[in-house]
Structures are given as structure tokens and as C-alpha cells.
Amino acid sequence: MSETEIHPSAVIAPGAELGAGVKIGPFCVVGPQVRLNDGAVLKSHVVVSGDTTIGAETEIFPFASIGEVPQDLKFRGEDVRLEIGARNRIREYVTMNPGTEGGGGVTVIGDDGLFMAGAHVAHDCKLGNRVILVNNASVAGHCVLEDDVIVGGLSGVHQWVRIGRGAMIGAVTMVTADVIPYGLVQGPRGHLDGLNLVGLKRRGASRADIIALRNLLADLGQGSFRETARSRSENEVTAMERDILEFILGPSDRSFLAPRPA
């Protein structure tokens, strides 16, 4: 691990905790409750504030604002946190907010994510590992994005929405309801447009897996997602089918994005 490097123009508040090999570039500002773990990098002009933890080897690019107070009118200055995992790349002008008292008090970002320029993660969100938010994608408060989710550029995710593992949201899409694992959603008002075949192939899904998922998707399109999921879960299913069924039967007050009517 290399030595810690802090540019003379950076402002590091007393109380901030810096791990081994941290690099802080010109004109960065680091607040008193911030923890930067080993090898974290702030390029330049980065602001990290609040009770915020940055994981090891996470790299934050210029003009990002991380850990500033939530954009929620109900926020009254309560003690809240932002926890960011390891090896994330957080690009220019990204904003990430901590939680609120009404949402559990913590926003969590997993490991190995890519947050492209202008992306936003709001209060009380829970993002898994290897999540990608493309340029100017915005995730509203209380959302859950599971592992390997991709949200396309200029897309928005409505508050309280869940997006299942391996799902892909196309560019310029508004997501207003839950998205099943491995689903593909696109359109100005997003609808379920089949499976994320590219993502499935990248993760090594077999032809048999994909056929089984297609058959499940066809069954789901015939009626209530939850009723169909309860019925199908009583039978023997593949691991990927189980991911979808458990997601549908999981806790949520929202409906699901469904295929466009024929």
C-alpha cells in the first residue's frame, strides 16, 4: 500500500479518519465524520460530508458531492449515515445522500459499482454490488437496486421501487413500479420488454435457463404476478426462476412493470 497523499489545498476537518494509501487531490473538502478506507482516492474538487464511510479503493472524480444532507423536506438534521463499499468508481458531478429518520437512517452502496457523470442516489436507498448508473440516471428515495442492475442514461427510478438482480433499464426511461430480476425495461413510461439477454449471457446463463425464464415471463403476463408466483413456487424451478419468484413474493406495496399489452 502506497503512502497517504494530501494536496496542500485540500481541507480535511479534524476527526476525519483516513486509511493507509488514501489520496486526496486539490481543493477537496472532507468533513469531520468522514471515514476514507485504505486506498480511497478523491481526485480533486470533491466534497465528502456527513457521517459517511467510503470503502477501500473507491475512486471519486471531480465535483462529486457525497454525503450532503438529503433532498427531503422532512429532514430535520437527525443523525443519518451514508455507507459506500469498496472499489466503486464515482464520476464527475455524482450526488449521493445519506438516509432519513423515516427511512431507516442509512443509504447503502455496495461494492464494484460504476456511477457515471451526473448520476444521483437519494436518501435511504439500498444498492447492491456491481450496480451501474449511466450518465444522469437518478434513483429516488427508499429504492432497492439488487446486484448487477444497470440503469440507462437520463432514466429515473420512482421512490420505493425495487429493481431485481441482473435487470436492465434502458435509456430515457421512467420506472414507476417494481422490476423483476433479469428483466429488461425501456420506454418513456417503462414497461417490461422481455429479458435482459445480454446480461444473462454475460453471467453465464445456459440456453435452458433462458428458455425457463421466458416461459415464466409468459406465464406472469397472463394474470396477477403474485398469484402466478405463488402457484409456480410450489413446483420445481431453476435457481434463476426462484430469484424472480422470491422477488415477486417479497415485501413491497408497489405493483410490477408488466409486458406491454399485445
N, C-alpha and C positions, 0 to 999 in steps of 0.2 A: 504494500500500500504506500503510495507517494505521500509526501508531506502536505499538510494543510496549507492552502494558499488563499490569502485575503487581500484584495486590492486596497490600496490606501484610501480610495474614495468610498468604499463600502461602509455602511453604518450597521454595526452589529450591537444590538441592545444588550446591556448586562442581563445575565440569566439565560441567554440563548445557549443551547448545547450543540457543540459541533463535534462530529465523529472524526476518525482518522481519515486523512486524504481528502477532506472537503475542499472544494474550490469555489470561491465567491468572487465574481468579477466586478468590474467598475460600476459604481452607483447603485449597487443592490442595497436593499433595506431588509434587515432580519429582526423580527420582534423578540421580546423578552421571553415568550413562552414557546418559541420555536425549537424543534429538535431536528437537526440535519444528521442523518446517519452516515456511516462510512462511505466515502467516495461520492457523495452527492455533489452536484455541480449546479451553481447558479451562474449563468453566462454573463449577463450584465443587465442593469436596469430592472431587476426582478424584485418584487415586493412579496415577502412571506410574513404573514402576521397571524395574530390569534394563537390559540392553543393548537398548533399544527405540527405534525410529525411527517418528515419526508424520508422515505425509505432509502436504503443503500443503493448507490449508483444511479439514482434517479437524476435526470438532467432537465433543467428548466431554462428555457430560452428567453430572450429579452422581452420586457414589457408584460410578462405574465403577472397576474395578481392572485396570490394563493393564500387562502385563509382569512380574507377580509369578511366583515360581518355579512350575514345572509341578506338577500334581497326580498325580505319578508316583512311586511308592515307590523306583524305580530311580535317581531323580535324586540326584546326589551333589555338586551345586554346580558342575558343569562350566560352561565359558563357552558360553552359548547366546544366541540373539537372537530378537527379535520385530520384523518389518517390516510396517508398516501403510501403505497407499498414500494417495492424495490424495482429498479431498472425501468421505470417509466420514462417516456420522452414527452415533455410538456412544452409545446411550441409557443411561438410568439402570440401575445395578447390573450392567452387562455385565462379564464377565470374559474376558480373553484372555491366554493363557500363551505363553511362548517355547518353543523346541524342547528336545530332549534329545539327548545324545550318540548314543544308539541310533537316533534317528530323523533324523539329519542336522544337528541343532543349530539349526534355524531354523523358525519359524512365519511364514507369509507371508499377508498380507491384501491383496487388490488395491485398485482404485480404485472410488469411487462406490457403496460398499455402504451398506446400512442394517441396523443391528444393534439390534433393539428391546429394550425393558427386560428385564433378566434373562437375556439370551442368553449362551451360553458357547462359546468356541472354545478347544479344548485344544491340547496340545503337538504340534508337528511337522505341523500342518495346512497345507494349501495351498488358499487360497480365491481365486477369480478376481475379475473385475470385475462390479460391479452385483449382487452377491450380497445376498439379503435373508434374515435370520434373524428370524422373528417372535417375539413375547414368549415367553421361557423356552424357546426351542429350544436344544438342546445338541448340539454336534459333538464327538465323542470324538477321541482322539489319532490322528495319522497319516492323517486323512481328506483327500480331494481333492474340492473342490466347484468345478466349472468355471464359466465366465461365465454370468450370468443365472439362476442357481439360486435358487429360493425354498424355504425350509423353514418350514412352518407352525408355529403356536404349540404349545408343550408337546410338540414332537416330539423324538426322539432319533436320532442317527446313530451307529451302532456303529463302533468303531475300525477303521481300514484300509479303510473303504468309500469308493468313488468314486461321485460323482454327476455325470453328464454335463451339458453345457451346456444351458440352457433347460429343465431338468427342474423339476417342482414336487412338493414333498412336502406332503400335506395335514396338517391339524392333528391332534394326538394320535396320531402315527404313529411306530412303531419301525422304523427302516431297518437291516436286518441284512445286506444284500447290495448289490452294485453296481446303480446305476440308469442305464439307457441315456439318452443325450441326448434331450431333448424329452419324456421320459416323465412320466406322472402316477402318483404312488404315494399310497395312503391306506389307513387301517385300523390297528387296534391292533397287528397284526403285518403290516407293509406288504406289499402286492402291487402289481404293475404294473397300473394300472387304465386303460390306454389312453394317449393322448397329452395333453400339456399344450396343449390347443387355444387357450386364452386367450393363453398366452404366445406360441404360434406366430403367431397373428393380430397380436399386438402388434409382433412383429418383422417383419411384412410377408410371411409365408409365403403363397404362392399356393394356390389350390384344388388345382392339380396336385401341388404339394409335399406337401400334407396327404394326398392320396389315395395318393401313393407311399409316404409314411411309414406309413400304415395298412396297406397291402399288405405292407410289410416286417415290421411288427409281427405281422401274421397268420402270416407265414412263420416268424418266430422262435418263435412259440408252438407250432409243430408238432414241435420237437425240440431238439437242442442249439443254444444260442445261437452258440457258437463255430464249430461245423460249418456252420451255416446262413450265418454271416457270411463264412466263407472261401469258400463257394460263391457267395454273392451278390456278393462283392467282385471276382470275376472278370468280372462283367458291367458294362455301363454303368449308372451310378446318378447320382442328383441329388446336389448338394452336401450337403444335409441327410441323405440316406441315407448318404453317405460318413462324415459325423460319427458316426453310430451304429455303422457297421461298424468304423471305426478304433478307436472306444472299446471295443467288444467284444473286438477282437483286441489291445488294448493290454495292458501288463503288469499283472497282478493275480492274486492267489491265491484270490480270493473268487468265489463264484457270482454269478448275476444274479437280481434280483427278476423273476419271471415273472408272466404273467396268471393270475388265479385259475382253477382248473380248472372246466370247464363242468359 
